[in-house]
Amino acid sequence: MMKFFALLALILMAISQAGAQVPTPRIEQARRLEQPRLSMPAVDSQSTAPSESTAAPDDAFGAQFLLKETPRIKPVTVTLEVSPQYTSNVALSQRDPLGDTFLAAICGVGWRRAISPTLSLDADLRGTIYRYDRYRALDFQSLVAASQLTYTPRRLRNTSLYAFYSFTQLTERDFGDAFFDQHAVGAGIQRTFPISQAHGFSVGASAMWTWTDPAATKRDEYSLFLAYRAALTRRVSLNAAYRAALYVYPDAAVERNDLNHALSLGIRYDFNEWSHLNIGASATFNRSDEAVFDYDVWNIGGTLGVRMSF
């Protein structure tokens, strides 16, 4: 009970210091945990045509690339995942961080169509339930609907250009009222550099502009990323990524800009073509021109998933 009141005090302190109608810790945590846009389509080192992405929803920053030949794309993919995790700073507070464990249950369906050899269209619908162990006041559900158009020009080897739209809604624990809605549009570029058939890396940049309810939670993003993937064996792969982003909150009561650094490292084991296990860790360091919004947080956990294509 004392820890619950400590969490409540931290949230109220952040709101009182930054002014009314600022992004709450629950919304900011949801933005960290959710990937609002689709995973980037893979770019095969042997072809400039779009190929099927092997990215799971928990893969870092939506960056993924393929290091081996893929079979014919199946248009519909259904994903079911369960992900227990520990977070070191549940309220994303500057001082006296409070840790907690939580469980995420994910259900998603995706669709892909190759419009031409260089153009593909994706659509994705995903629902996630988040349940915390101690700080249950932070429980919520998320619903994300997104579409993405990807162009892989023949003259730019291993390069993809993409534009996307996404809608995100967060609801209270009892599947009741929504406390956050976001419409987002964005664009980006990704270039893959295969080192060998077993490993390689990719770099990219993206921008995203949002319209939100409450309006004060509006956040525009401008980011750069670097990702590395290695196939250690036929079933085991290693993923590492770094992302630097500028977050702009133009409509908050206290207008602010944040510089956000995120690191992740994970190992994936594929039991077969439709089931997998991910174990990974991530860390985020946020520095704002309003010091009350500075925070450090790290997560560690695993994901057991099933992915079926039709």
C-alpha positions, 0 to 999 in steps of 0.5 A: 500500500505504501508503494502505491501511494509513493507511485501516486505521489510521483505522478502527481508531482510530475503533473504539478511541476510541468503544468496541467494536461501533460502526457501521463506516465501511463501514456508514455510507457505505452508509447515505449511498449507499443510499436505503432507502425508496421515492421519494415519489409525485408530487403533481400541482398539478392533482389530488390523486390519486397520480401516477407518480413520475419520481424515479430512485434517485439523486434526493436524499432521496426527494423528488420532484414533478411539474410536468406532466400524466402518462399512465396509470400503468404498474404495473411499472418496471425500472431499470438504472443505472451510476454512477461517483463520487468521494468525498472521505472514504472512511472518514468520518474526522474527520482526514486524509480519504482520497479514492477513486473508486467505481462503483455498478451498480444493478438494480431493479424496482418495482410500484405500484397505486392502491388508490383515488383518494387511496391508493396502494401501492408495492413495490420491490426493488433490488440494488447492487454497489459497487466502489472503485478503491484501497480495495477492502477497502470493496467491498460489495453491498446488497439493499433491499426496501421497501414504502410506503403513500401517502395524498393527502387531497383536503382537503390540496392537494398534500400526501402522508402516507406510511408505509413498511417496508424491509429492507436487507442488506449483503454482502461483496465476494465475495457471501458473508456478510452483515455488516449487516441492517436492518429499518426502519419509518417515516412522513412528510409532504410538501407540494408548492408549484408556482410555475409549470408549469416549477418548484416546491419541496417540504418535508417531514418524516419519522421512521424507526426501525430494528432491526439486526444487529449491534444496536450499529448501530441508528440512528433518524432524524428529518429535515426536507427542502426540495427544488427542481426546475426544468424548464429545457427539455423534456429538461433538469431541475435538482434541488437539496435540503437535508436536516437529520436527527437520528441517534440511536444508542441501542444503541452502546457509546457512546450518541450523537446526531448532527446531519447536514446534507446538500446536493445539486445535480444536472442530469438529461437525458432522452434519451427516455422510458426513458433518462437521464443525471444529473450531480450533486454532494452534500456531508454535514456530520456533527456528533456529541456524540462528536467522533470521529464528526464528518466532512465529505464530498462526492461528485461523479459521474454516472449513466447509466440505463434505466427501462422501465415495463410 
